[in-house]
Amino acid sequence: MTLEEKINADIKAAMLAKDQGKLEAVRGIKAALLLLKSSGSSVTAEDEIKAMQKMVKQRKEAADIYVTQNRKDLADIELSQISVIESYLPKQMSEGDIKTAVAQIITQVGAKSPADMGKVMGVATKQFAGKADGKIVSGIVKQLLANGQ
């Protein structure tokens, strides 16, 4: 079952269950994927994942803004949509797994100092695409290079 078929099935299920929160989130995913397809180029699974990750990031930023403005009701809506969208994304790696993989990349690339961060991040972003947040990876790379691994 492709992602599009799964989303269409989930839209129907959410409509039958009268689950407005999930329905709104899944419709948002479908709209983003349709927008991708209308761009003319072929859409890969990686493109779909990137689009959904962008949606999650946007909702996290919106939720943070709502919290700072004391609008917990609106923040809760954004957070519930995040959980729905994340259910379609690949499982995220834990920080321990990321540290182990980054340490391997550092030795593989031969990085010795923080000046080599670009080399390490180039390999890491390709390896962790869709599996880990770039900010977390960047922080771990900085930490390991600063400590001399």
PADREN-398609 format. One record per residue: residue number from 1; residue in three letters; x, y, z of N, C-alpha, C in turn. Coordinates in steps of 0.2 Angstrom, whole numbers. Example, Ala and Ser with C-alpha at 12.3 -4.5 7.8 and 13.67 -1.06 7.14 Angstrom:
% PADREN-398609
senu; vofi; nx; ny; nz; cax; cay; caz; cx; cy; cz
1; ALA; 66; -28; 39; 62; -22; 39; 66; -16; 39
2; SER; 64; -11; 35; 68; -5; 36; 64; 0; 39
***
This chain:
% PADREN-398609
senu; vofi; nx; ny; nz; cax; cay; caz; cx; cy; cz
1; MET; 4; -6; 0; 0; 0; 0; 4; 6; 0
2; THR; 3; 11; -5; 7; 17; -5; 5; 22; 0
3; LEU; 9; 27; 1; 7; 32; 6; 1; 35; 4
4; GLU; 0; 37; -2; -6; 40; -4; -12; 36; -3
5; GLU; -12; 29; -4; -17; 25; -3; -19; 24; 5
6; LYS; -14; 24; 9; -14; 23; 16; -18; 30; 19
7; ILE; -16; 36; 16; -19; 42; 18; -26; 42; 16
8; ASN; -28; 40; 10; -35; 40; 8; -39; 35; 12
9; ALA; -36; 30; 14; -40; 25; 18; -41; 28; 25
10; ASP; -36; 32; 28; -36; 35; 34; -41; 41; 35
11; ILE; -41; 44; 29; -46; 50; 29; -53; 47; 29
12; LYS; -55; 41; 26; -61; 38; 26; -63; 36; 33
13; ALA; -57; 32; 36; -58; 30; 43; -60; 36; 48
14; ALA; -56; 41; 47; -57; 47; 52; -64; 50; 51
15; MET; -66; 50; 45; -73; 53; 43; -78; 48; 46
16; LEU; -77; 42; 46; -82; 37; 49; -82; 38; 56
17; ALA; -76; 38; 59; -76; 39; 66; -77; 46; 69
18; LYS; -78; 51; 65; -80; 58; 66; -74; 61; 71
19; ASP; -68; 59; 69; -62; 61; 72; -59; 67; 69
20; GLN; -62; 73; 71; -60; 79; 67; -53; 81; 67
21; GLY; -49; 80; 73; -42; 81; 74; -38; 77; 69
22; LYS; -39; 71; 69; -35; 67; 64; -37; 68; 57
23; LEU; -43; 69; 56; -46; 71; 49; -42; 77; 46
24; GLU; -42; 82; 50; -39; 88; 48; -31; 87; 47
25; ALA; -28; 83; 51; -21; 82; 50; -19; 78; 44
26; VAL; -23; 73; 43; -22; 68; 37; -24; 72; 30
27; ARG; -29; 76; 31; -31; 80; 25; -25; 85; 23
28; GLY; -22; 88; 28; -16; 92; 27; -10; 88; 24
29; ILE; -9; 82; 26; -4; 78; 23; -6; 77; 15
30; LYS; -12; 75; 14; -14; 74; 7; -13; 80; 3
31; ALA; -15; 86; 6; -14; 92; 2; -7; 94; 0
32; ALA; -2; 92; 5; 5; 93; 4; 8; 89; -1
33; LEU; 5; 82; -1; 8; 78; -6; 5; 79; -13
34; LEU; -1; 82; -13; -4; 84; -20; 0; 90; -23
35; LEU; 1; 94; -18; 5; 100; -20; 12; 98; -23
36; LEU; 15; 93; -20; 22; 90; -22; 21; 87; -29
37; LYS; 16; 83; -30; 14; 80; -37; 13; 85; -42
38; SER; 10; 91; -40; 8; 96; -46; 14; 100; -48
39; SER; 20; 99; -45; 26; 103; -47; 28; 100; -53
40; GLY; 26; 94; -56; 28; 92; -62; 33; 87; -62
41; SER; 38; 87; -57; 43; 82; -57; 40; 75; -53
42; SER; 44; 70; -54; 42; 64; -51; 43; 64; -43
43; VAL; 39; 62; -39; 39; 62; -32; 42; 55; -29
44; THR; 47; 56; -26; 50; 50; -22; 47; 49; -15
45; ALA; 49; 43; -12; 47; 43; -5; 51; 47; -1
46; GLU; 57; 49; -3; 61; 54; 1; 58; 61; 1
47; ASP; 55; 63; -5; 52; 69; -6; 46; 69; -1
48; GLU; 42; 64; -1; 36; 64; 3; 38; 64; 11
49; ILE; 43; 61; 13; 45; 61; 20; 48; 68; 21
50; LYS; 51; 72; 17; 54; 78; 18; 48; 83; 19
51; ALA; 43; 82; 15; 37; 87; 15; 33; 86; 22
52; MET; 33; 79; 24; 29; 78; 31; 34; 81; 36
53; GLN; 40; 80; 36; 45; 83; 41; 44; 91; 41
54; LYS; 43; 94; 36; 42; 101; 35; 36; 103; 39
55; MET; 31; 99; 38; 24; 100; 41; 25; 100; 49
56; VAL; 29; 95; 51; 30; 94; 58; 33; 100; 61
57; LYS; 38; 102; 58; 42; 107; 60; 38; 114; 60
58; GLN; 34; 115; 55; 30; 121; 55; 25; 120; 61
59; ARG; 22; 115; 63; 17; 114; 68; 21; 115; 75
60; LYS; 27; 112; 75; 31; 113; 82; 32; 121; 83
61; GLU; 34; 124; 78; 35; 131; 78; 29; 135; 80
62; ALA; 23; 133; 77; 17; 136; 79; 15; 135; 86
63; ALA; 16; 129; 88; 14; 127; 95; 18; 131; 100
64; ASP; 25; 132; 98; 29; 136; 103; 26; 143; 103
65; ILE; 24; 146; 98; 22; 153; 98; 15; 153; 102
66; TYR; 11; 148; 101; 5; 148; 105; 6; 147; 112
67; VAL; 11; 143; 114; 12; 143; 121; 15; 149; 124
68; THR; 19; 153; 120; 22; 159; 123; 16; 164; 123
69; GLN; 11; 163; 119; 5; 168; 120; 0; 166; 124
70; ASN; 1; 161; 128; -4; 158; 133; -10; 156; 129
71; ARG; -9; 152; 124; -15; 149; 120; -14; 142; 120
72; LYS; -15; 139; 126; -14; 132; 126; -19; 128; 122
73; ASP; -25; 130; 121; -30; 127; 117; -27; 126; 110
74; LEU; -24; 131; 107; -22; 131; 100; -16; 127; 100
75; ALA; -11; 127; 105; -5; 123; 105; -7; 116; 105
76; ASP; -12; 114; 109; -14; 107; 109; -16; 104; 103
77; ILE; -20; 108; 99; -22; 106; 92; -16; 105; 88
78; GLU; -11; 109; 88; -5; 108; 84; -1; 102; 86
79; LEU; -1; 101; 93; 3; 95; 95; 0; 89; 93
80; SER; -7; 89; 93; -11; 82; 91; -10; 81; 84
81; GLN; -9; 86; 80; -8; 85; 73; -1; 83; 72
82; ILE; 4; 85; 76; 11; 83; 75; 11; 75; 76
83; SER; 7; 73; 81; 7; 66; 83; 4; 62; 77
84; VAL; -1; 64; 74; -4; 61; 68; 1; 60; 62
85; ILE; 4; 66; 61; 9; 67; 55; 15; 62; 56
86; GLU; 18; 62; 62; 23; 58; 64; 22; 50; 63
87; SER; 16; 48; 64; 14; 41; 63; 15; 39; 56
88; TYR; 16; 43; 51; 17; 42; 44; 25; 42; 43
89; LEU; 29; 45; 47; 36; 46; 46; 40; 39; 49
90; PRO; 46; 38; 46; 50; 33; 49; 51; 34; 56
91; LYS; 52; 29; 60; 54; 29; 67; 61; 33; 68
92; GLN; 60; 38; 72; 66; 42; 74; 71; 38; 78
93; MET; 78; 40; 76; 83; 36; 80; 84; 39; 87
94; SER; 86; 36; 92; 87; 38; 98; 94; 42; 98
95; GLU; 95; 46; 104; 102; 50; 104; 108; 45; 105
96; GLY; 107; 40; 108; 112; 35; 109; 114; 32; 102
97; ASP; 109; 30; 98; 110; 27; 92; 114; 32; 87
98; ILE; 112; 39; 88; 115; 44; 84; 122; 45; 85
99; LYS; 123; 45; 92; 130; 46; 94; 135; 40; 92
100; THR; 132; 34; 92; 136; 29; 90; 138; 29; 82
101; ALA; 133; 31; 78; 133; 32; 71; 138; 38; 69
102; VAL; 137; 43; 73; 141; 49; 71; 148; 47; 73
103; ALA; 150; 44; 78; 157; 42; 80; 160; 38; 74
104; GLN; 156; 33; 72; 158; 29; 66; 160; 34; 60
105; ILE; 155; 38; 59; 156; 43; 53; 162; 47; 54
106; ILE; 164; 49; 60; 170; 53; 61; 176; 50; 60
107; THR; 176; 43; 62; 182; 39; 61; 183; 38; 53
108; GLN; 177; 36; 50; 177; 35; 43; 179; 41; 39
109; VAL; 177; 47; 41; 179; 53; 37; 186; 55; 39
110; GLY; 188; 53; 45; 195; 55; 47; 195; 62; 50
111; ALA; 189; 64; 53; 189; 71; 56; 192; 71; 63
112; LYS; 196; 77; 64; 200; 77; 70; 197; 83; 74
113; SER; 195; 88; 71; 193; 94; 75; 187; 97; 73
114; PRO; 184; 102; 76; 178; 106; 74; 178; 109; 67
115; ALA; 184; 110; 65; 185; 112; 58; 182; 107; 53
116; ASP; 182; 101; 54; 180; 96; 50; 172; 94; 50
117; MET; 169; 99; 54; 162; 97; 55; 158; 97; 48
118; GLY; 160; 101; 43; 156; 100; 37; 157; 94; 33
119; LYS; 163; 91; 34; 164; 84; 31; 159; 79; 34
120; VAL; 159; 79; 41; 155; 74; 45; 147; 75; 44
121; MET; 145; 82; 44; 138; 83; 43; 136; 81; 36
122; GLY; 140; 82; 31; 138; 80; 24; 136; 73; 23
123; VAL; 140; 68; 27; 139; 61; 27; 133; 60; 31
124; ALA; 133; 63; 37; 128; 62; 42; 121; 63; 40
125; THR; 120; 69; 36; 113; 71; 34; 111; 66; 29
126; LYS; 115; 63; 25; 113; 58; 20; 111; 52; 23
127; GLN; 115; 50; 28; 114; 44; 32; 107; 44; 36
128; PHE; 106; 50; 39; 101; 51; 44; 94; 54; 41
129; ALA; 94; 54; 34; 88; 58; 31; 82; 54; 33
130; GLY; 78; 58; 36; 71; 56; 38; 71; 52; 45
131; LYS; 77; 50; 48; 78; 46; 54; 80; 50; 60
132; ALA; 82; 56; 59; 84; 60; 65; 84; 67; 63
133; ASP; 83; 71; 68; 82; 79; 67; 89; 81; 66
134; GLY; 90; 86; 61; 96; 89; 60; 99; 93; 65
135; LYS; 95; 96; 69; 98; 100; 75; 101; 95; 80
136; ILE; 98; 90; 81; 101; 85; 86; 107; 82; 83
137; VAL; 108; 80; 77; 114; 77; 74; 119; 82; 74
138; SER; 118; 89; 73; 123; 94; 73; 126; 95; 80
139; GLY; 121; 95; 85; 124; 96; 91; 128; 90; 94
140; ILE; 127; 84; 92; 131; 78; 93; 137; 78; 90
141; VAL; 137; 80; 83; 143; 81; 80; 148; 86; 83
142; LYS; 145; 92; 85; 149; 97; 88; 152; 95; 94
143; GLN; 148; 91; 98; 150; 89; 105; 156; 84; 104
144; LEU; 155; 79; 99; 160; 74; 98; 167; 77; 96
145; LEU; 166; 81; 91; 172; 84; 88; 176; 89; 93
146; ALA; 172; 92; 97; 175; 97; 102; 179; 92; 108
147; ASN; 176; 87; 109; 179; 82; 114; 185; 78; 111
148; GLY; 186; 79; 104; 191; 75; 101; 188; 67; 100
149; GLN; 182; 67; 101; 178; 60; 100; 181; 56; 106
***
